[in-house]
Structures are given as C-alpha cells and as structure tokens.
Amino acid sequence: MRTATVEELRILQGKPRNVRNVCVLAHVDHGKTTLVDSLVASNGIISAAMAGKHRYMDSRSDEQERGITMKSSAIALKHTYEGEDMLINVIDSPGHVDFSSEVSTAVRLCDGAIVVVDVVEGVCPQTKVCIQQAWTENLKPVLVLNKIDRLIYEMKLQPLDAYVHLTQVLEQVNAVMGELFASEAISKGTDTWTSGLEAADDSQLYFSPEQGNVVFASAVDGWAFNVSYFAKMFAPKMNLDPVEVRKFVWGDFYIKGNKIVAGAQEKAKKPIFVQMVLDNLWSVYEAKDKEKLKLMAQKVGCQMSARDARHPDHRVQIKALLAQWLPLANSVLDMVCKDVPSPANLSEARVTGLMSSQLGTFDILPEESKALKESFMGCSASDNAPVIVFISKMLPVEKRDLPENKPKPMTSEEIARRQQLAREIRAQMLEKAKAGVGAIKMNDEKEETKADVVETNEEEELPEINMSFVAFARVFSGTIKQGQTLYVLNPKHDPHDALRRLSAGEDVGPHVLPVTVSHLYILMGRELEAVDFVPAGNVLGIGGLEEQVLKSATLSTTVACPAFTELQQAAEPILRVALEPKLPKQMPRLVRGLKLLNQADACVQVLVQETGEHVIITVGEVHLQRCIEDLKLRYANIELNVSDPIVQFRETIIEPPKTDMVNEAITDASMVKDIEVWTANKGAFLKLQAVPLPTEITSLLENSRQQLRLDPFKIKEKLRAAFADANWPIDTVDRIWSFGPRRCGPNILLNRIEGHKGSVWTEEGAYGSTFINGFQLATFAGPLCEEPLMGVCFIVQDFKEEGQVITGQLMSAVKEACRKAFQSQPQRLMLAMYTCNILANADILGKMYAVLGRRHGRVLHGDQQEGCTTFSVNAVLPVVESFGFAGEIRKQTSGLASPQLVFSHWEVLDVDPFWAPSTEEEYLHFGEKADSENRARMYMDNVRRRKGLTVEQKLVEFAEKQRTLSKNK
C-alpha cells in the first residue's frame, strides 16, 4: 500500500527547499534499476520482496526481456529526513551506450546524480561518460558502490582484501573526477596551466566516505550504509563523539584501546573500516546456522519473520536480516537529501550555462533576459514570477493510460441506473426474440457488416492514432497551470529580435509559438497522476503539446527568455536502414509512423533520401532493433521490409608516397598536379589543385559543424592556430572561400586567385556563389563511390574570363575540376570506426581476439583490473564489420563477454583500391596487401551497387584476377 497520497505530494511540491531532483547513472548492468526498485518499495508502491525482480521503472516489454533499461523514466517519492518530509523526484536512466541520449534528457532536469558503480567491474566506459554528462550540466554527484556481495560470493575476498579493493575502485572514480576538474581548471587559467589549477577550489570535488557522499550497498540484497551509521553505533562504546569517529572510520586508522591511532598499514593492524564494518558484514554472509542468524538479528535490533526463518534458501534469510538492519532506501535517500542541492539553491554557473543558447553566451543577452536570472536562482513560485519550463523529450503514452481517459469509480446511484437500464434492454430483447424479429435483425446486421468489410478493403484509410505524447519537463521558475497560455521557444529563438518586434507591435517571429497547456501530471513511473498546477523546482508531465513540440523546447510566459542550450549527445547516430511497407498501399501508415517515432525517440534521425527511400539513422544495433519494433507494433502497426544496414563512408586523398613497393625513391612524389578546365562554351578558364588537409584541422572542422553552420567566426582563431602549427602560409585562413559539403563540412575551398577578394569572412566576390556551389556539389559526392569527401582542400589558383560566362557551365566546370584534381592524387576510402570495450576473464580472451580479427578489428590495449582476473579490452572496429558482432562474441564466449560499441572517428583505409597484383609471383609477395585492396574494392562495389551506379569495368577485372590468384595460392 502506498505511503504517500497524491495530495501529500502536491503539498510537498510547493516547498522547493524540501524538493530534490536526482537521476541514477551507471554503466549497463551495474544495478541502477534494482537500486531504484528498493527506493520505490520504500513508498509501498511495490513489495519489498519483489525489489530487484519487478524492475518497476522498465515498463516496456523489451526492457523486461533484455534486462536493460532503454528509456529515462521518473517517479516522485516521499522520504522523511531529520524529521522533515522531503519530495524526491528520481529519474532512472539507461546504461547501454545506444540509449545515452536518454541520459542527456535526464541530467538536464536534475540537480544531482546518483552514480552507481559495480565494485567488481569498477569504472567502465559508460561510467566515465555518465560522470562527464553530469559534470557538463553542473550536477552534484553522489556515489553508490554497489554489489558488495560479489566480493564475498564471486571473488571470495577476505574483509581486509575487500577493503583494499574498495579503495582502488574509489580511486578510479576520483581519478575521473580529477581529470574533468583539471581540464576545466586549465581551460580557465590565464597565464600558465598551473595558474588555473591553483586558483580552482577542489575541496568538495572528490568522493570520500567520511564526507558522507559515498554509500556502500548491495542492491540485490536490499541493504546499504554509510560510515556515519557505524560511527554512531560504536562511538558510545569508545566514549567518543560520533562526528569525530566518522572522520576516522575510512582511512589508515586503527583502534588501540579506546583511542584511534593512525598507521594501520605500517603496523599491520586492521583498519577501523575492516574491524567495525566489513568483519560484521562477512560474519552475516558466512553464518550457516539459522540460530546464529537469529542471534545476530537480536543484537542489531531486528526481528526476522517466521516465513523468512523457515525459508530453505539461506540467502533469503541473510537478505531479510540485512535489509532490516541496513535498509537501502534510507541510506541512499538520506545522502541525496544531505548532499544534493534543492532547486532553490541552483548555482550561478548552472543558470548562466542553461541560459546561454546556441545563438550566444549569457553576456550578450538583452537586459530583460538577464533579469530572469534572479527568478531562476530564487525558484519563485509566485504568480508574479515568469514561468520558465524546459522540455527535455516527449514521452509516448497510450491514450487509454492517460488519467482523463481512465474509467472513474461509479457512485451507488450510477450503478443502480446501469442495472435498471440493463434489465429494460434484456426485457426488450426477450420480447423481440419471441416475435422472431431478433433473428431477422441479426441477419441484417451481419449483411451490413459484410458490406462494410468489402468497402473497407477497397480503400484503406489511416486508423485513428491511439498514441499521445506527454512532455517530460521541469519548471525552473513560476507556477505552470492547466489552461495557461505559454510561448514555445524554438532553439533559433532570438530574444533581441522578439523584443524588438514586440515593442514595434509586430508578430513575435517565426521561432515563437503560443500554446495552451491542456493537462499537467505528476510522473509516477508507469503511471500518471493528474494535477491542476505545478510550482517551480519540480519535474512534471505536460499534455497537449505534441503539435507544437517535436523533441525538446523551452516554454515561458515572456519572449525575453532565451531558448535553453541544446542537449549534449554522448553518442552520434551512425547506423542507417531504409524502410518500406510490405503492402505498398500502407505507405501513408509508414510515413505517419516515422513522424511519431521521430518525436518519441530523442536520438533517432528520420529522413527521405534523394531516391525517395525512407531512412532512419540510429546509434547502434540495439537502438535500431527497438526502433523497428516500435514502428511495427506501436506507431505504424504494419509489416515492414527493412534493408541491410547502410554504412556511410568518406572519400579522401593522402600525401603521395615517397617510395614505391620495392622501396625505391619516387622523384616526383611531392608534385601536386594542377588541373585546368574550360567551360563548355570556352567562355572561362580555371585552374585548381587538391591537397590533403592536416589531420588536426580535419578533426577541428568535423567537431565544429554546429559553429560553422551558425557562426564560422567562432572557430576562426582556432583555425589560424592550427594552420600555423601545420606550417601553412600565414594568410590561409583569410583566403578560405567556403567549407563543404553543406557549407559546414571538413573540406575547404581556398581562394588563391590574384586580385580576387572572395572570402567566407567578408564577401563571396565575383562569381563567388557559382564557385562555392560547384565546390559543394563536388564535396557532397566523390568520384570513388559517390560518398562525401573529408579532409580535402581545393585551391583555386587562377580564373580568367575569355568570353561570355554562363554561371551554370561555370558551376559544372568547378565541380568537374574538383573531381579531376581529387583523382590526380592517391585516393582512399575512410571507414567509420567504433571503439569497443569488452570485459572478459583470461579464459575467453583467445576466442574474443579471434572474433575481433575476423572482423578486421584492432586491439588497442587490454589491462587486467586490479584485484580480480577480469581484463578490460579496448579495441577499434569498422562499423561496416560490426553487424552481428555482439551476438557472435557472446556465442563464442558462452555469454561471458558483452561488447559496448560507441562511434569514435573516421579512419583512412590506407590501401589503393585501384591496385591488384598482375602475376601469381606478385600475389605471393604482396598477398596481404592484395587482400586489403580487395576489401576496399568490395566496400566500393557494394556502395555503388546500392546507389544504382555502375561498377567500373577495371574494378571487375581486378576482382576477377584477385580471385584467380587467391584460388591458385
């Protein structure tokens, strides 16, 4: 039975200093959802016995089947801390890398983060990503060291060894915090890198048990504690103050008589943490006698139920004892109340960070916008305070699950009327049946139904949508009320322009849209509770915004409010497939289903190719499978034909080789060929060349697409420094004419025409738009397999008008010249690469390496984790070779290894796709090289065939010769 009513939660929402908004972050399978189950059970929503088995926050069937969380979901919990009722909004987030975008939606709405770490596996890649996301959003993190029971049952450690292992895990987590702190401090330093570190304050940075921001737990057994609990327990026996004892429970201290002395390791003494804490825990887990467990329960003031005492499973009895003695929910929620700031205590850094939109920093906002900062920090819920709400995502909810659509309990009068009506209808049916009318009417109804079915089959109409969307949001200022009219502020909303338009009596602009709030909800995990208003500082659901909000947005009563900064995505969508319905007449269903999927999923991208194909782009295989299932079962409700995964490539050029295959010097290796092209009517002549860009500059451009699209001046000085480091001419940056493709890509058009002043920083100059458009076309589809170019600089050296210049012909000439210049240099394919992290023990390393080798993966390093036999292997793997990789590696290792794949970078496949051995002798000498060239040609052929392009005859001949020589070998 629930311990908190909706009315009690509404009262607590009005006390912002008693509210805590916190998300649970961790690597996959580190115990987040199990821990949240125990928190939910503390409010009586589920049984304590089912905590960890129920997975209450995983409401999707595929989440339950796979045993992983795929979406962020929130629940409001009541907790008593130091005699005062608190409202804690807990958001459970996924740990799988494919759903890291859901973590971004969670951290934006919270003030703190519970970081959960498996003490056996330690800090994993996704743990680092989660901590970094919390750091970026200025959240206050607290730490839960989970699965202590594994140290006993699996690793068979003694208490002292377990203590050493725990200190190492804690050091790993603090090392991540230290790296983030150092990088930020150095970036703020003014003179040297040390000045930033010396000026920064790190007193509250690290996790430390004595500070109370670390909890030790076993979520599966339902217990947790912090050092304060044991300090209070043992301090009276030592006639010491519990506050003083707490400082020495964790660390290199031991007890000598009634004194606490330093130097336990040096003097080979048991540390206090081992003596006070771990020895007692180990004695409970190692107790085999039921009577002994009962005696232990009496000593700690617990009473085991008769049912637990009779249970044949010894682990159940241990769990019952520890869950009563050290209840998990109390320790974790007490830590949250103590260390996580309330919404009324937002830091200034976080407020200015949120208000710094993509159009500029906080300093350039108008004065009316800057004045809103006080409303943010004060978390005022008064009627005079401006309403400011941020929506992080749209939650899909079936209409029947909305509170307003659920059947309400009937009153006794309504029940009586229903019964009377049923009796009257039954009496009428009996009378008609006696007269023979009922049978005739029934036959008539069947005929009408048949006619309807035939008519429906002739022309299928779109069925009614049974899905609604609820905005997942937080109120930062004011009070949002049902029926209230607010402005939806899109990411491109400019407060300067909107205020100017408003003062002039004009429309507020295209990026501001008025909307009326139809419904408000308290989020309760799988359920929604309707409310009339929600004050500042609370997480909530908002209904009726699906037509105005696509994925995320800012709501406000004033157009002076800037649009919040966009959510930071930890993983980039890279995996794409084309979709079509099995029945062509169901295409409208697919189109509508894709729109719903695009709105429901924070990370998926939906687009229509130039060929008319409908394509979705996802982060990885698991994400792709979820999207396909959602389309089939929820959004489109049709059968689909799904193409093989479409992997993007890039085309580039490299520096010409200095030596040939027999290691002899090539005299003209440094020569760059100039390409001269005339327009079709001989009215204009141009000369250009193609050179590879330095890797650092290519990476800078690739990572700065957003800035290039909105304001290229933001990275101008970075580019100038990068070109200077690469020893390019000093005026290179000033002569940049355009970036491409799409004017924001990792390729450059350089203007070296004498006397021509065209530049991306000033004006395009004469025929500038024509040159730029030709360059955009050339970089959008390269000559190898019509994939975009990357890391290429086209230098226009000369342009002359010899007659009438037709812009269309000039554009075609520029495109053709760029393609020829590209082909005059050594051409290469670039592969999208995953970084792959795998945790495995020594017994299966060989099988794991074999799978990586078959898929052309490359192991970077494999380190054994301290204190256990588990290895952490980091590798890179081409995305094109990754399909089915997770399944194969689990099959080959009997499920003992599971990889985490994250898109990392683009890597040059440094082989010439146009070379093949001409004789069997050449193949014997260069067999490995020939195999690599064959792989590059295979990739090219597949892409060209998919795009409906012809495969060049010389490539076919090369491939045939390759197969013959390979067979002979």
N, C-alpha and C positions, 0 to 999 in steps of 0.2 A: 504494500500500500504506500502511495506517495506521501512523503513527509512534508511537502510544500505545495500549497494550492496556487492556482494562477493569480488569485488576488494578493497573496503574500509576495509573489514575485513582482507584481506590478508596484506594490508599495516600495520594495527594495530598489526598483529601477529609479525611483525618484530621489535616491540618496547616492549621488555619484561617488562620494568618498568611501562608500561601502560596496562598490562595484569593482570587479576585476575581470578583465578580458584577456584570456590566455589561450594560446594554441599549443598543441602537442606535436613535437617534431622529432623525427628519428629516421634512421636507415630502415629499410624494409626488414620485417621480422625481428625487430628489436623490442617489441612488446607494447607499442603505443595503444592499440585498440584494447588489448587486455587490461592495461592500466586504466583506460577510460571506463571500461566496464565496471571496475571497482568503484570509481568515482560516481558513476550513475547509480550503482547499487546502494550507495550511502544515502540517496534520496528516496529509496524504496521503489524506484521505477522498475528495476529487475531484481530477482532474487540474488542474494549474496553468493549462494551456492552455484549460480549459473554465471557468475562473473568470469570472464575469460573464455567461456564456451558460447555464450549468447552472441557476442560481437554486435552489441546493440546498435552502434553507430554505422555498421555496414548494412545498409538497408537493401542494397542491390543483390540479386540472386548470384550474379557472377562474382561479387565480392565474397560472398559466403563460400562459393565453390572453390575459388582460388586461394582463399585465406589471406587476401591482401586488400588494403583499403584503396579505392580508386577515386574518391571524391572527398572534399572537405565538408564536414557537417558539424553543426553547432548544437549545444544543449545548455540550458540555463539551470544551474544548481544552487541550492541554498546550503550555507555552511555557517556554523557558529564558531567564531574566533575570538578568544578572550572575552566571552560573554556577550558578544555583539553579533547580530545576524548579518551575513555577507551574501551578496549575489555574485556568483562566479560563472561567467559565460565561457564554456570550454569548447574549443574547436579542434576536432580530431582531423588530422591531415594525412595524406598518403606518404609512404616512404619509398615507393617504387619510382625510379627515375622517370618513367614515362608519364607520370602524373605530377611532376614537380611544379607545373603551372598552378595546380590546386593549392600547393603550399604557398605560392605567392598571393593567392586570393585570401588565404587565412591570415598570414602575418600582417597584411595591410590593416586588418580590422582589430588587431590586438595591441596590448601594451606590454605583454610579457610572453615568454615561450618556455614551455617545459621540454627540455632536451633530454631524450631518453637514450641511454647507451647500454648495449649488451656488454657486460663485463668480460665475457669470453671473447667475443669478436672485436671489442674495442672500437676505436674511431674508424668508421668506414667512409667511403667516398661521399655517400649521400648525407652522412652526419656532418661532414665539412660544409656541404652545400647548404644544409638547413641552418647551421650556425651562421654562415655568411649572409643568408637571406634575412635572418633575424637581426644581424649586425647592421645591414644596409638600411633596414626600416627603423633602427634605433629602439629595438625591443630589449627589455630587461630579461636575460635568460636565467633560468634555474636548472639544476642538473639532477636527474634521477639515474643512479647506477643500478641497472635492472639485472635480473636473472642471477642473483647471488647463489641461488640453489644449484646452478650449473657448476659452480666451483666445487660443490660437495659431491654431487651425483656423477658428473661427467669428468671433471678434471681431477677429482679425488685429492684435492689440496687440503693440507692441514691449516689450522687457523693462521699461523704465522706466515706461511707461504701465500695464503689468500690475501693477507694484509699487504704484502709486498706487491702482489699482482694488482690490487686495487689502487695502490699509489701510482703504479705505472700507467694504468688506464686514466687516472685523474690527470697525470702529467700530459698524456696525449691530448686530452680535451683542452687543457690550459695552453698547450702549445699552439693549437688552432686559434684560440682567443688572442694569444700573444702575436701571432702573425698578422691577424686583422688589425690589432691595435697599432703595431709597428708600421704597417703600410699606410694607415690613415695618419698617424702622427708625423711620419716622414713627409707625406704629401703636404702637410700644413706647415712644415718647417720653413724658415725664411733664409737662413744663412747656410747651414750645413745639415746633413741628415741627422746629426746628433742633437741639433737645437730643437727639432720637433719632438723627439723622444723625451728630452729633459723637461720640456715645458708641459707635456701632457700628463694628466693625472690617471694613474692605473690602480689606485687604492681599492676601487670597487670592481675591478675588471675580472679577476680570476675566481674560479670556483674553489671554495675552501669549506670543508665540513664545519670548522669552528665558527665560520660566519653564518652558518645556517642555510646556505644556498645549495646544499648537497643533501640528497636523501638516498639511502641505500634500500633496495627493495627487491622483492620477488613478486611480480605482478601475478604470475600464475598461481602462487600460493596465497596471495592476498595480504601480504604484510609489507611494511616499510617503517623506517625510523630515521631520525637524525641524531646527532651526538648529544643534543640538548636533553633528550629523553633519558639517556643513560647517565648523563651528568646529574640530573635531578634525582635519579634513583640511588646513586652511590655517594653523592655529596654528604647527606646526613650521616652516613656511616663513618665518614672521614672527618666530620666536624668542619666542613669547608663550605664556602659559598658556591652554589650550583653554577653561577655565572663564571666564576673563576675556574671551576673544574672543566667547564665546557671548552675553554681555551686550550686545554692540555689533553683532551681525550684523543684527538687526532694529532699525530706527530711522534717525534722521537723522545717520548717521555715514559717513565715507568713509576710504579708506586713502591716507595720504601717506607714501611711502617704506615704512618698517616700522612706522609709527605709525598709530593710529586717532584720527581727528580728528572733532569734531562740526561741524555746519553744512553738510552736503552740499547741501541745497536752496538755501541762501543763496549758496553759492559755485558753484552749477551743476555739482556733481560727482555722479558716480554713487554712490548709496548702496551700502554693502557688500553688502546682500542682492541687489542687482541684479548687482553685479560678481562676487561669489562664486558665487551660486546661479542666478539666472534666466538670465544670459548663457550659462552652461553648458547649462542645460536647452534653451534656444532653439536653441543650436548643434546639439544632438542632433536635435531635431524638424525643423530646416531642412536637415540634411545629406541630400543627394540621392545621393551616391556611396556604394556599398557598401563600397568600400575605406576610405573615410573613417570609416564606422561601425565597421569592424573595428579601425582605429587608435584610435578613441575607446574601444572596449571594452578594448583592451590597456592604455590609460593608467589606467583605473579598476579594472583587475584582473579583468575579466570575459572569459569565453570563449563566443562565440556558437557554437551547434551548427551542423553542416553543413546540417541541414534548414532552420534559420532563415535561414542565409546564402543559400540557394538560393531562398528563397520569393519569388515575384514581387511580392507586396504589400509595399511599402516600410514601411507602418505596422506590419506584423508584426515586421519586423526592429527597428524602433525600440522596440516593446513588449518584445521579447526582451532588448534591451540594458538598458533602464531597469528592468525587473522584476528583473534580476540585480544591477544596480548599487544600486538603492534599493528593496529588497523591501518591499511594503506591510505585510505581516503583522508584520514585525519592528518597524517604526516605531510602528504603532498599538498593538500588544500591549505593547511597552516602555513607551509612555506610560501605558497602563492600569495596568501593574504599579507604575509610579512614583507616579502621582497619585491613583488610586482607592484608598480605604481598604479594608483587609481586613475581613472580618466580625468579627474580634476587636477592631476599632477603631471600633465604632459610636459616633456622637456621642450625648451625653446628650439633646440636643434631639430627635433622631430616635426614641430609645427612648421618651421620655415622650409624644411625638406618637403613636406606634403604640399605646401602652397607654391612651390617652385615648379611651375608647369613646364611642358616641353617648349613653350614659347619664350622662356626666360627665367632668370633667377628671382628670388624674393625682392631683391633691392630695386628692380626696375618696375615693380608693380605700382599702380596708382595709389594715392594716399587712402582712398576709400577701401582698397583691398588690404592694405597694410593694417588698417584699423580693425579688421576682422581677427587679427592675431590675438587680441585680448579675449574675444569670445571663444576662440579655440582653447586658450590656456585656462580660462575660467570655467569652462564646461558649463556655462549657464543654461538653465532650462526655462528661464522666464519667457513670458510672451513677447517681451521687447527684444530678446536676443535673436539675431538672424539664424534661420535654420540652415545648417550645413550637414549634408549627408553624403557619404561615399558608398557607391555600389561596386563591389569587387567582382561579382559574377551573377548570372541568372540561374536559379535553381529550377529544373524541370519537375513539376508536380502534377500528378493526375488530378483532373478536376474533381473527381469523387472524393479525393483525400483532403480537399480544402474545407476548413471548418464551416464555411457558409453553405456548403453542399452536403454536409453530413446530416443524416436524419436526426431530428431532435426528439427527446423523450416526450411521449404523449401524456396529456393530462387525463384524469379519470373521465371527464366529460367527453373528450375526443374519442377515447376508447369505447365508451358507451354508444356514441353516434356511429362509429365504424361498425360495431356489432349489429346495431339496428339496421343499417344500410345493407349489410351482408345478408341478413335474414330476409329482407324485402326482395333483394335480387334473386336469392335462391327460390323463394316462393314463385316469382315470375317465371323463372326457368322451368320449374316443375309444371306450371300451368301450360306453357307453350309446348313442352315435351308431350303432354297428354294430347294436345290438339294436333301433333305432327308437324308443327311449324319449325321447331328447333332443328330437325334433321334437314329440312329444305334450306333453311338459312345457313346451316353449317356448310352444305354443299356449295351454296352460292359464294360463301366466303372463301372456300378453297379455290373455286374458279377464279375469283378476283385476285387471290394471292398468286396463282399461276401466271395470270396475265401480267401482274406487276413484275414477276421474276423475269419473264421473257422480255418485257420492255426495258428492264434494268440492264439485261445482258447486251442489249443493242448499243447502249451508250453509257459507259461507266462515268459516274460523277465522283468528284472528290468527297470522301466521307468527312463528317464533322471532326474537328480536332478535339481529342479528349485529353489534351495536354495543356497545362497552363504554366506560366513562369512566375516565380517569386524572386524578387531581388534580394540578394544576400548582402546586407548593408550594415552600416554603423552610423549613429547620429553623433557628430562631433560638436554641435552647438545647437541651442534652441530645443524646441519640442515639436516633433512631427506629429500631425493629427490626421485622422481619417477625414477625407473630403477636402483637405487643404490643397491649394494650387501652388506648385513649385516650378522652378526653371530647371530643365535638364541641360547641363553644360557639357558639351562635347569636348574632346581633347584639344580641338583647334580654337576653342573659345578664347577671345582676347578681351580682358576687362577694359582696356583702354578704348577699344573700338565700340564695345557695347555701351559704355557710359557716355561716350560722345554721341552715339545715335540716340540714346535715351534723352539726353539733355536737349537734343535738336528736335525731339518729338517724332523721331523716325522709329522704324521697326528695329528691335534689338539685334538683329543679324541672323545669318543662316545657321550659326552654331549654338543657338539658344532656342529651346523649345518648351513651351508651357505644358504642364501635365497635372492632372488631378489624382491624388492618392486615393485609391478605392478601398484598400484593405491593409491592415497592419497586423503582424503576427509576432509572437514570441516563438523562437525556434527551439523545439524540444526533441532534437534527434530525428526520429521517424515521424514525429507529429508536429502539428502547428496549432498554436493557441491564439485565437483572435483577441485583439485589444483595440481600444479607441485612440490611444496616443502612446508615444514612446519618448521619454526625455533624453537629454544629451548624455553621452557616455555609454550607451547600450547597443548591443548587437540585435538586429531585428530582421524580419522579412517584410517586404513591401509588395503588395499585389497590384495588378493593373498597369504595369509599365512595359509589357512585352512589345508593344508597338512603338515605344519611344526609345528604349534602351536595347542595344544589341548585346554587348558583353559587360562593359563597365561604364560608369558615368559618375558625375558629381551632380547632386541636387542642392538647390539653395533658393532662398526667398529673394536674393539680391544678385544682380548680374555683376556686381563688383567682385564676387567670389571667383577666384581663378579655378580652372579645372585642375584637379589633383594630378600629380605626376603619374605617369603610366606604370603599371605593374612590371616589376623586373622578372623576366622569364629566365629560369636556370637552364632550360633545355630548348633547343631550336627544332621546330618541325622539319623533318628531312625526308620522311618516308611517304611516298605518294602512290595512290592507286586510282585507276579510272573505273567508274561505276556506270551500269546501265540496267534498267529493269528487264527481267526475262520476258515480260509481255510489253511490247512497245507502247500499247495504249495506256500503260501505267506511268509514263514519263512525268505527267503532272504531279503524281504522288511522290516520285523521287525528288523532283525539284523542291516541293514543299518540305519534304523530309530533310533535305540538305540544309534548308534555311533554319529549320528547328534545331538540327544538330549543331550548326554554326553558332547559334545563340546559346545552346546548353553547354557546350564544351569551351572552356576558357582558352584552349591552346590549338584546337584543330583549325585548319585553314581550308576553305571551300572555294573553288574557282572553276571557271569554264575555260578550257583551252581554246586556242585558235581553231582547232579542228572540230570544236563542238563537244568534245568529251567533258563530262562532269568528273572532276578530280577532287579528292580530299588528301590533305597533307597532314601526317601525324608524326609524333615524336619517335615511336618505336612500334615493335610488333604487337605488344600487349595493348597499347593505346589503339592501334589500328583494329585489332580484333574487337575491342569494346565498341568502337565507332560503327563497325559493320553490323554488330549485333543490335545496337541501338536503332540503326536505320531499319533493319528488318523487323524488329519486334515492337518498337515504340513510335518512331517518327514517321516512317513511310508505310510500314506494315505490308511490304511486298517482298517477293523473292528477287535477288539481285545477281547479276553477273559481275564478278569482280576480277579485274585484270591482275596479272602478276605485278608485284611491286615495281614501280618506276623509280629508278635511282638517277639522280642528276649527276652529270659530270661537268667538268670545266676544261677548257682548252687553253693552252699557254705555250710560250716559247721559252727556250733556255739559251744560255750563252753557247756559242759554237764551240765544239770540242777543240782542245789544243793538240791532241794526238789521235791517231787512227787506231783501229782494232789491233794492229801489231805494234803499237806503242811508238810509231814514228811521228815526228812533229809535222803538223799541218801548217804550212807557211801563211795561208790566208785565213787563219782561224779567227782573227779579231776583226775581219772585214764585215761590215754591215752593208747590205745591198740597198741601194736607192731604187725605188720603184717610180717610174714615170708613166703617167696616164693622161690621155686626151679625152675630152668629152666626145660624144658621138658625132657632133657637128663640127668638131675641131675648133670650137669657139674658145676653149680654155684648156690650159695645161697645168698639171700639178705634179709635184714630186714629194714623196714622203718615204719614211723608213720605219721599221718596227724594231723596238729593243725591249728586252725584259726589264721589268721593274724590280728593284731590290725587294727581298722577302719582307723586310720590316715595313716598307712603305705599302706593300700589298696588304699586309695584315692590318695596318692602320686604317686604310681605306675600307677594308671589309668590315671592320669593327665600328666604323663611324658612318654607316649608311644613313642612320636617322639624322645626324647632324648635317650630312651632305644634302639630304633632301630638304631640310628646313632652313639651315643657315650654314653654308660652307665656310664662312669666316671663322667659325668656332674652332676649326682644326687647321687654319692657315699656318699659324706659327709652329704647330707640331709637324706639319709637312715640311716647313722650311728647315727645321732642325734635322728631320730625317734625311732630306736630300743632301744637306751639308755633311752629315755623317757618312753618306754614301759617295761623297766626292763628286757630286753632280754640279754643273755650273750654278753660280750663285743666284742667277735670275730665273731658275727653273720654275719655281712656284708662281712667280709673277706672270709667266708665259703660259700657264695652264689654261686651255681653252674650254675644256669640258671634262666631266667624269662620265663613265659609262659602264654597263648599259643602264638605262632608265635615269641617267644623269646623277646617279649616286652609287655607281659600282666601283670595282677595284681596277679600273683601266683609265688611262689618261690620254687625252688629245693635247699635244703640245704645239703651240704656235711659234714657229721659227721663221715665218715669212717676213722678209726685210721690209720695214716700214708699215707693217700691219699691226694694229694695236688691239686686236680681239683678245679678250681675256674673260675668264669666268668671274673675276673680281670686279670688272668695270663694265665693259660693253662687248657684245659679240663681234662687232665690226662688220665690214663689208662681206657679204655672203656668209656671215658667221653662222646663222641658223642653218644654212644649207650644209656647210661642212659638219656642223655638230650632228645634224640628223643622219647624214651618211655614216658618221662615226658610231652613232647609237645603233644603227642597223647592223653594222659590221661586228660590233661587240656583243650584240644580242644573240647572234647565231654564227658560230665559227665555221671554218671550212672542213674540219675533220668530221664532225657528226652533228653539226647544227646546234651545238651546246654553247652557252655563254662563255666569253673569254674572261681570263683572270690574269692579272699581273703583267699587262702589256701596255707599253707606251708607244703611241703613234706620233711621230714627229713630222709635222708638215713643214718642209724646208723651202718650198717655192710654189708660187701660184701666179700665172700670167693669163691675162685676157688677150686673146688673139682675134676675137670677133664677138659675135652675139653669144652671150652666156645664158643658157636655159637652165634654170635652177634645178629642174627635175633631172636633167642629164648630168649636171654637176654633182648632185647628191649620189646618183648611181656611180659616177666616176670615183668619188671619195670612198664609197663602200667597196668597189672593186679594187681600188688601190690598197686599202687596208687589208683586204683578204690576200692579195698577192704579196704584200710586204710580210704578212704573217707567215705565208707558205715559203717565203725565201729563207726563213730561219728554222732551226731544229724545232719541230713541233712535238708537243707532248700532251697526253691526257692527264687530268688531275682527278683523283678519286676522293670522294667524301669518306672521312675516316671516323670510326667510333673509338673512344677509349673504353677499354673493357677491364673491369675489376672483378676478380674471382677469388673467393675464399675457399681453400681446399686443404686437406691434410696431405701428408707426404705420400700416402699410399696411392693416390689417384693423380699425382702430378704428371706422370708419363702419359696417361690417357688424355688428360686435359691439353698437354702440349701437342699431342698428335692431332687433336681436333683443330687447334689453332693453326697448325702447319698446313693441314689440308685446305683451309680457307684463307691461306696467304696472310695470316695474322703475324704479328711481330711482338715478341715478349720484350717489354722494356726492363722490368725487374721483378723479382719475386723474393719477398722478405718474410722470414719466419717471425710471427708475432711473439713478443716476449711472454714467457711463462706458459706457452702451450705449443702444440705440434701443428698449429694451423699456419698455412702460408697465405700471404696476400699477394696475388699475382696481378700485375698491371701490364696490359698489352694494348696494341692498336690493331684494328680490324677494318678492312674496307666495308663500307655499308653494303655494297653490291654483293658481298660474300656472306652477309650476316643473316640471311633469311633461313630460319630453322636452326640457327646456331645454338640458341638457348636449349631447344628441345634435344638436339644431338648431344650437347655436352652433358645434360642431365642423364640422358640414356647411357652414354659411355661411362659415366662415373656413378651409375646407380643412384642418381639423385643427390649425391654428396657435394656437388658443386653447382652453383647457380650464378650466371654472369649478370652484371649490371652494365648496360651499354648506353653511352652518352655521346652525342655528336661532339667532335672535338675540333677538327680542322680539315683543310683541303691539302692533299699531299700529291706531289708530282710522281706519276708513274714513269720513272726515268728510263724509258726504252723507246726506241724509234719504231712506231707502228708500221713503217714502210720498208723495214729491212727483213730479209729472210735469207737463210743460207742457200746458196745455189748448188752446192755439191754435198755429197754424203760426208766428205772429208771436213768441210766447213761445219757441218752439223755436229760432227764428233768433237771438234774443237770448241764450238760455241753453242753447245746443246742447251745449257741453262739459259743463256741469253735468248736463244731462239724460242724457248718455252715462254719466257716473259713477253717477247714480242707477239707471240701467238695469242697470249691472254689479252694484250692491248687491242689487237685486231678483233678479237671476239667481242670485247666490250663495244668497240666502234660499230661492228656489224649489227649487233643487237639493237643499239640505239637508232641506227639509220633505218633498219627494217621497221622498228616500232613507229618511226616518224613517216613511214611511207617513202623513204628515199632509196635510190638505187645504191647498191653496194658496188664500189668501184671494181672494175674487172681485174686490175692488178692485185687488189687485195684478195680476190677469189683465187687467182693463180698462186699467190704467195701461200695462202692457206692450204691449197691442194698439194703444193710442193712440200710444205711443212709436214702434212700428214704422211706423205710418202716416205720422207726421210725418217720420221719418227717410227714408222712401221718397220723400215729396214733395220733401224737401230735395235 
